[in-house]
């Protein structure tokens, strides 16, 4: 059975947080132009793009009201849309 949209978003948030940590560690160890740091940066960009596409898809389906609490405050533009 596949993941629900909210499970996918939560999973992507965890992957993004881990990716940010790995990127910071690589940057601290080898600098920002090293191929390792650049590879982590590219991977993180792809995760963020997947996350944003998933959010946009949910917004298009008008499921924004059902988003979990952890998103509150992280993305002000989403919370602004909730209040309209």
C-alpha positions in Angstrom: 0.0 0.0 0.0 1.3 3.4 -0.9 1.9 6.4 1.3 -0.7 9.0 1.8 0.2 12.6 0.7 0.7 13.6 4.3 3.0 10.7 5.0 4.9 11.5 1.9 5.3 15.2 3.0 6.4 14.1 6.4 8.9 11.8 4.9 10.2 14.5 2.6 10.5 16.9 5.5 12.7 14.3 7.4 14.8 13.7 4.3 15.3 17.4 3.8 16.3 18.0 7.4 18.8 15.1 7.1 20.0 16.5 3.8 20.6 19.9 5.2 22.7 18.4 8.0 24.8 16.3 5.6 25.3 19.4 3.4 26.4 21.5 6.3 28.8 18.8 7.5 30.3 18.4 4.0 30.6 22.2 3.7 32.4 22.4 7.0 34.7 19.6 6.2 35.6 20.3 2.5 34.2 23.6 1.5 31.4 24.7 -0.8 33.1 23.9 -4.1 34.1 20.3 -3.4 32.3 17.7 -5.5 31.0 16.0 -2.3 29.4 19.2 -1.1 28.0 19.9 -4.5 26.5 16.4 -4.7 24.7 16.9 -1.4 23.5 20.3 -2.6 22.0 18.8 -5.7 20.4 16.0 -3.8 18.9 18.5 -1.4 17.6 20.6 -4.2 15.8 17.6 -5.7 14.2 16.8 -2.4 13.0 20.4 -2.0 11.6 20.4 -5.5 9.7 17.1 -4.8 8.4 18.6 -1.6 7.2 21.8 -3.3 5.5 19.9 -6.1 3.7 17.8 -3.5 2.5 20.9 -1.6 1.4 22.5 -4.9 -0.5 19.4 -5.8 -2.3 19.4 -2.4 -3.1 23.1 -2.7 -4.6 22.4 -6.2 -6.8 19.8 -4.7 -7.9 22.2 -2.0 -6.7 19.9 0.8 -4.7 22.7 2.5 -7.0 22.7 5.5 -6.0 19.2 6.4 -2.3 19.8 6.5 -0.6 18.6 9.8 0.4 21.0 12.5 4.2 20.7 12.0 3.8 22.7 8.8 2.3 25.6 10.6 4.8 28.4 10.8 7.3 26.8 8.5 5.8 28.1 5.3 4.0 31.4 6.0 2.6 31.5 2.5 0.7 28.3 3.2 -0.7 29.6 6.5 -1.7 32.9 4.9 -3.8 30.9 2.4 -5.5 29.0 5.2 -6.8 32.2 6.7 -8.4 33.4 3.5 
